[in-house]
């Protein structure tokens, strides 16, 4: 069942190209256009049948479309919205895949003219590799998508965006934008910060014999630092856009580390065991 006649994806990378492939798989959109900075990438996406058209400019990309999906770093989303709004037809819907919502949703709401609608989305999907080559039609299958409506969100537009994510296999949930940023600052942004910090700490370590310590690591280190392979530009933007929650959560994590350091320094085996046992319980609840 087709949900939209024409859709434009801005940023035809892992998330954007995977959405295009899923829309083709389930016959959700009649025509799919792509736009982005890398013309070679767009031409390749078209040659592979991921998109139907690769526009020469932003105005052409969004002309007469029913849905625009912004799959760019979060710092680019508001400037893009400002640039594309004059070229949209009445009734057009804009959504995004950004993992920070508070600042973005509030600014987008203020920018929307009469008859054009924005709905904030955050599909919880991704992988170690990024880019068109890593995209796949089942990326969103059985994953969650967080929608962040506000008091200004049009209910009909919300229903269309909700239906799109459900149609590609996602379970949709709603959160207040700031609550979203606290939650995902904790369960996604902080773990990435920790993984990057851990790899930077260990990557720079060498033995007295000038051997890299990471050369002797096993699967465990690879498991807990897998997400340090994430796109540095994307994660730079996420941390800075969600700065307030990022800093608060870093402080909370540092306090926990300091508490562990203190019990180790005191040779308090009982307290250390209790801390590790508590972590075991939280982990079991998680999985």
N, C-alpha and C positions, 0 to 999 in steps of 0.2 A: 504494500500500500504506500503510495507516494505521499509524503508529508509536505514537500516543497517542490516547486517547479524549478527554481534556480537557487543555487547555493554557491557562495564564494568562501573559500578557505584562504585566509591570509597567514602564511607560514606553513609551507607544505613539507614539514619534517615528520618526525615520528608520530606525534599526536594528530596533526592535520591530515597527513597521508593515510593514516590508519582509519580516521573517521571517513575519509572519502572512499576507501576500500570497503568499509562496513556498509556505507550507504549504497554502494553498488551491489554488494552481496544481498542486501535485503530490499533492493529496489525502492529506496526511500526518496530519491531525488531525481528529477528528470535531467538536469544539466548541472555539472560541477565545474566551477572555474577556480583557478589558483592564482595567487599573487604573492610575491616576496622579492627580496633583494637579489637572490641568486637566480639569474636567468637560466643558467645551465641546468640547475636543479628543476626548475619549472618545465623546461623542454623535456627533460628526462621523464618527469612525472606524466606529461602528456603522451610521450611515446610509449610509456608502459600502460597507458589507459587508466591511470589513477585519476586524472582530471580530464575534462573535455577541452578546456580552453586555458591558455596562460596569457593574461592580459598584459598590455604594454605599460599601463599606468593604473594608478589606484582608481581614478574616476571610471575608467573603462571596466575595471574589475568588479565594481559594485553596482554598475548601472542595471537597473531593472531586476535586481535580485530580491528574493524573498527573505533570505537568511545570510548573514555574514558571521563566520566563526573566526575569531581572532586567536591564532595559535602561535603567538609571539612571546618573547620575554615580557614579563609583567610591566617593566618600565616603558615599553613601547605601546601599550594598549590605549591609554588615554590620548596620547598624540595621534594615534591612528584613528580613533573615533572622531576626534576633532577634524581630521583631514577628510574622512569619508562621508561625514554627515551631509554635506551639501549635495552629494551625488546620489543619495538614496531616494527611492520612491516611497510614497506614503504606504504605510503598513509594513515596512521592512522591519525585521527583527535582527538585533545584534546580540551575540553571546560570545563567550571566551572560554579558555581552558586554564586560566591563571590560578596558581595555588595560593595567592594572596588576594583577599577580597575586600577588606574594609575600605581602604583609601580608593580603590578602583571603583567599587560599586557606588559609593557616595558621589564621586566626581562624575561618573557616567550618568547617574540619575539627573544631575544638574545640567548636563549637556543636552539631554534628549529634547528635541523639538516636538510639537504636537504631531501625533501620527506615526512616530518612529519609536521603537521600543528596545530597551536593553534588559537582558536577564543574565545575571552572573552565574557561571557554571564552573565547577572544578571536578573534572573526571579524575578519579584516583587510579591512574593507569600510567604505565611507563616501562622503562627497562634500562639496563646498563648502557645499551647503545642508543644513539640518537640518529636522526636523519631519515631521509626517504627510504634508504636501503633497509633500515631496521623496521619499517612499518609493516603491519599485518592486519588483516581484516578482523581477527578475533581479539585484538588488543583490549577491547572494552568489555568483552564477554564475561559475565559474572563478577564484574567489579562494581564499585560504588561511585556515584556521581553526586556531589554536593551542590545544591542550588541555593542561592542566597537572595531570595526576593526581599524587597523593601516595601514600605507603605506606598511607594510610587510605582511599583511594578504592575504592569498591565496583566490581568489574569489570563486573557486569551493568548498573549505572547508567552507567558509562563507555561501555559498548557502545551504550546507547540514545542518549546525547548525541552520540556519534561518528556514529551512523547518521543522526541528524537533520541535522547539518551536511552530511554527504555527500549526503543526499537533496535538499537545496536547491542542490546544485551545487558544494560546496566541497571542496577538498583538505585533509584533516586531518593535522596534525603534532603531535607531543608535545614539550614542553620542561619541564624543571624550572622551578618558579615563579620562582626568583631569576634563573636564566639568562634566562628570558623577559623579566624586567624590565630586565636589562642590555642584551639585544639590542634591545628595542623602545624603551628609553631612548635608544639610539644611532640607530636607523633611523627612529624616528617622533617621539619626544618632543623630542629635541634639535633636529631640523629645524623643529619648530613653534616652539620657543623662539627659534631664530635668525630665523625669518620674522617673528615678532612684534617682536623687537628691531630688525630691519632696518626694518620699516614705521614703528615709533615713532621711529627715528632720522631717516629720510627724511621722514616726515610732518610733523615739526616744523621742517624746514629751509626757509628762505626766502632769496631773493637779497637783495642790497642794495637792489634796487628793490621789495622786498616781494612778490615773486612766489613761489608755491609751486613747489618744484623738481619735485614729482611730476607736475605738470601737463604736463611735457615728456617724461615717460617713454614708452617703447615697450613692445612685447610682452614683452621679456626680463624686465623688472621684474615684470610681472604673472605671468609663468610661475614665477619663483622665490619669489614671495610669495603664491601662490594659497592655501596652507594657513593663512595668517594670517586667513582668513575663518572659521576654525573657531570653534565655540561657546566663548566665553571661560570660562563656568562649568565646562564639561567639562574644558577644558585646565588650568584652575586646579587642579581636583581631581587630575588626572593628575600634574601636576608635584609637588604637595605629597605625594601618596601615594607616588610614586616618588622621593622627595626625595634619598635617598643617591646613586642612580645619576644623577639629574638634575644634582646639584652636581658630581659627578665628571666627567661628560661636558662640562659647561660649562667646567670647568677645562681639560680636554684641548683643547677648541675654542679657548679663549682663548690657550693656548700656541701653537697653530698660527697664529692671527692675529698673535700677537706675533712669531713667527718670520718671517712674511711682512712685517710692518712693519719688522723689522730689516734684511732684505735690500733692501727699497725704500729705507730710510734710507741704506744703504751704497752705493746705486746699483749693486748686484750683479745685473746683468742675467742673468748665467749661472745663478745660484742661483734667481732668480725664474722664469726659463724652465723650469728643471728641476722646480720646484714645480708649475707649471701643467701641465707635461707629465705629471707623476705623477697629477695630478687627472684629466687626460684619460683616462689608462689605467684608473683606478678607475671613471670614469663609463662607459667602454665595457664594462667587465666587468659593471657594474650592469645595463646595458640589453641 
